[in-house]
C-alpha cells in the first residue's frame, strides 16, 4: 500500500475520531458551565433560606412570582388552618430537612388569610403511625397563627412515581395544584409554604427550617469527559501509527 492509499484509508477513521474528540471536549466544557451555574444557584438559595422573613406578597402580586426568582424565599403571614381539608404526601425523608428520616407523611393544609384567599401550607412531617389526626390532636390548632416558612413550587412527577391514591387522600408528589384540583380548593396561590414556625403543640406535625444541600459533582463529570477525550486521542494516535508502519512494511 503506497502513502496515498494509506492516507485515504485513514481519512474516515480520522474524521470520526476527531468528531468524537470534539463531542467529549464539548461535554466536559458543558459540565464546567453547569458547575458555575450550580455554584451560583446554591449561593442564591442559601442566601434565601437564611434571610429574615418578609411579609407574604399580596394576592395581586402572586401572578408575578416565579420559582426562579422566589423559590425558598422566607415569608411570614397570619392565617387560620382548615384542618378538615388536609392532604397527606408520602415521604421517605428529605434532602432539605436533616431532622427528618424514615417513612412518613407531609401534612399539606389550606390556610385562610385575612383577605379570604388561601395559601397551602406544608405543616411538617408525621411518622406513619401518627397519620390519623386523633393521634396528634394537639397539633390541630384552631386559632389563627403567625406562620413563618419558605415559598415552594409544585414538585415534578417522576417517571416511576406511583399514582396518587385519592381514596386514601395520599399523594406521592408535593403538588398542591393537583391537590387543589382534586379537592376543590379555590383561590390558592401558585406556591405553597414549607412551614418552619411556630412549632405545633405536641410536636406534630414536625416543622423545621430548610437547608440547601444540592449535589454539585459537575467537576468530576467534566474531568471524566476530558479524560475520555485524551484517551480517545491517545488510542487513535497509537492505532494510526501502527497502520502507517504496516503500510510501510507492505510497500
QUIHU-V166391 format. One record per helix or strand. SS is the DSSP state (H for helix, E for strand). FROM is the first residue (numbers start at 1). TO is the last residue. If there is no record, write none. Layout:
# QUIHU-V166391
((SS	FROM	TO) (SS	FROM	TO))
This chain:
# QUIHU-V166391
((H	3	50) (E	54	55) (H	59	64) (H	67	70) (E	74	81) (H	83	85) (E	87	93) (E	101	113) (E	118	127) (H	128	130) (H	133	139) (E	145	152) (E	165	165) (E	170	171) (H	176	183) (E	188	197) (H	201	203) (E	206	206) (H	218	250))
